[in-house]
Amino acid sequence: MKKVLVGLFALDLAIIALARRQARPPKIRPRSMLDLNTADRNDLLRLPGLSPFLADRIIENRPYRNKLDLLSRRVIPDVAYRRISHQIHTLVDGDKSVLAPIAI
């Protein structure tokens, strides 16, 4: 009788553990951030609502010290920036040593 009770108890524990495992929400993978200075045209076109014209403008106006350069240098409009700002960055924001010299 004890063996039967121990077996049922173990079975109950296994069922509870399985139910808990299935009740956990799935892990959400964070979206990868795109580096404005290295992303190619296809990567930029995957950003929400970014047109081929704006992707080309981003590439033509490189390098960027930080993502706000897109606005301060008037590369893209405010509306487009608000749509993509949470998915973009520069390699090292504000670190001038990683940028190539800009020809004047």
N, C-alpha and C positions, 0 to 999 in steps of 0.2 A: 504494500500500500504506500509506503514511504517513497519507493522508487517511482511510482506513478505520479504522486504529488510533486516530487522534485522535477520530473520530466515535464509535467504541465506548467510548472512555474518557469522553467527554462524556456519553454515554448512561448509563454506569455511575454517574457522579457525580449525574446527575439522578435516577436510581432510588434511590440512597442518600439523597439529600436528601428525596425524597418519603417514603421509609420512616421517616426520623427524624421528619418532621413528623407522620405518622400515629401514631407511637409515643408522642408526648407525651400526658400525661394532660390531660383537659379542665380548663380554668380553672374554679374553683369561685367563684361569686359569694357574697360575704359577705351574711349575712342583715342586713336593715336593723333598726336598734334603734328601738324605740318609745319616744317621750317620754311619760312618765306624765301630764304636765301638759297635753298637747295632743292625745293620741290619742283618737279618737272610739270609740264603743261597738263598732262593727264591727271596727275595728283591734284592740281588746282581745280580742274574741272569737276572733280568729285565733291568739291565743297558745295553746300546748298545754294542754289541760285546764282552761281558764278558763271558768267557767260565766257565764251572763248575770247571775246574782245578784252574783258577785264583780266582774264588769266594771262593774256599776252602783255598787257600793261604792267602787271605785277612783275613779270619776268624782265621786261625791258627796263624797269626802273630800279633794279637791284644795284647794290646791296642795301639792306635795311638794318638800321641799328636796333629798332624794336618795331613791334607791329603797328604802333601808332603812326609810324612814318607813312603808312598807306593813306592816312587822312591828312597829315600835315603837308605832305608833298602832292596831295590831290591826285593820287593814283586811282583810287576807286571812290565812289560816292558813299556817304554816311550809311545809307540803307544797306548797301552790300556789305560794308564793314560790320554792321551790327549782326548780320546773318552769319558771318564766318568768324568773328573775333574769338569765340570760345574754342575754335579748332585750329588756330594758327599761333605761331610764335617765331622768334628768331633764335638762332643757336644759343647765343648768350646775350640776353637783353642788355643793351647799353655797353657791352664790352667791345670797344673800338679795335682791339688788337686782332679780332677774328675777321675783320672786314678787309677786303682788298682796297687799295687806295682808289679814290674817285678822281677821275680825270676832270680837270676844269677847262 
